C-alpha cells in the first residue's frame, strides 16, 4: 500500500476522532442511567414473555445436560445377617 494512501487514511481517522471528541464535550451528560429510560418497555408484552420462557427452558435443558448423571446404588436390606 502506498504511503500516501496510508497518510490520507490516517488523516481522515484523526479528523473523525477529533469530531467525536468535540461531540462528547458539547453533548449534555445524562441525568439518569441509560437503562432507566428503557426499564419496563416490555411490560405486558406477550412476545417478550414467550422469549423469556423459551430461554428459561433452553437454560434448564443445558444445565441438566451438563450435570453428572447420578448412579443408581443398591441399598442394603435392613436386618440382614451376614
C-alpha positions as CSV (number, residue, x, y, z in Angstrom):
1,X,0.0,0.0,0.0
2,X,1.4,3.4,-0.9
3,X,2.5,5.6,1.9
4,X,0.4,8.5,0.6
5,X,-2.8,6.3,0.8
6,X,-1.9,5.4,4.4
7,X,-1.3,9.0,5.3
8,X,-4.6,10.1,3.8
9,X,-6.5,7.4,5.7
10,X,-4.7,8.3,8.9
11,X,-5.5,12.0,8.5
12,X,-9.2,11.1,7.9
13,X,-9.2,8.9,11.0
14,X,-7.6,11.7,13.1
15,X,-10.2,14.1,11.8
16,X,-13.1,11.7,12.7
17,X,-11.7,11.2,16.2
18,X,-11.4,15.0,16.7
19,X,-15.0,15.4,15.7
20,X,-16.2,12.6,18.1
21,X,-14.2,14.2,20.9
22,X,-15.9,17.6,20.1
23,X,-19.4,15.9,20.2
24,X,-18.7,14.4,23.5
25,X,-17.5,17.6,25.0
26,X,-20.6,19.6,23.8
27,X,-23.3,16.9,24.5
28,X,-25.0,17.2,27.8
29,X,-24.3,14.5,30.3
30,X,-27.3,12.3,31.0
31,X,-29.1,13.0,34.2
32,X,-30.1,9.3,34.7
33,X,-28.6,6.0,33.7
34,X,-29.5,4.8,30.2
35,X,-31.2,1.7,31.5
36,X,-33.8,3.7,33.3
37,X,-35.1,5.1,30.0
38,X,-35.9,1.6,28.7
39,X,-36.9,0.0,32.0
40,X,-40.4,-1.5,31.7
41,X,-40.8,-1.2,28.0
42,X,-41.7,-4.9,27.7
43,X,-44.3,-4.9,30.4
44,X,-47.3,-7.0,29.4
45,X,-45.7,-7.9,26.1
46,X,-46.7,-11.5,25.1
47,X,-43.7,-11.9,22.7
48,X,-41.3,-10.9,25.4
49,X,-42.8,-13.3,27.9
50,X,-42.6,-16.1,25.3
51,X,-39.0,-15.3,24.6
52,X,-38.2,-15.4,28.3
53,X,-40.0,-18.7,28.7
54,X,-38.1,-20.3,25.8
55,X,-34.8,-19.0,27.1
56,X,-35.5,-20.4,30.5
57,X,-36.4,-23.8,29.1
58,X,-33.3,-23.9,27.0
59,X,-31.1,-23.0,30.0
60,X,-32.7,-25.7,32.1
61,X,-32.1,-28.3,29.4
62,X,-28.5,-27.2,29.0
63,X,-27.9,-27.3,32.8
64,X,-29.5,-30.7,33.0
65,X,-27.2,-32.0,30.3
66,X,-24.1,-30.6,31.9
67,X,-24.8,-32.1,35.4
68,X,-23.2,-35.5,36.1
69,X,-25.6,-38.4,35.9
70,X,-26.4,-40.0,39.2
71,X,-25.5,-43.6,39.6
72,X,-28.2,-45.9,40.9
73,X,-26.9,-47.6,44.0
74,X,-28.4,-50.6,45.7
75,X,-29.5,-50.2,49.2
76,X,-28.5,-52.9,51.6
77,X,-31.5,-54.6,53.0
78,X,-32.2,-53.9,56.7
79,X,-31.9,-56.5,59.3
80,X,-30.0,-58.9,57.1
81,X,-27.4,-61.0,58.9
82,X,-24.1,-61.7,57.3
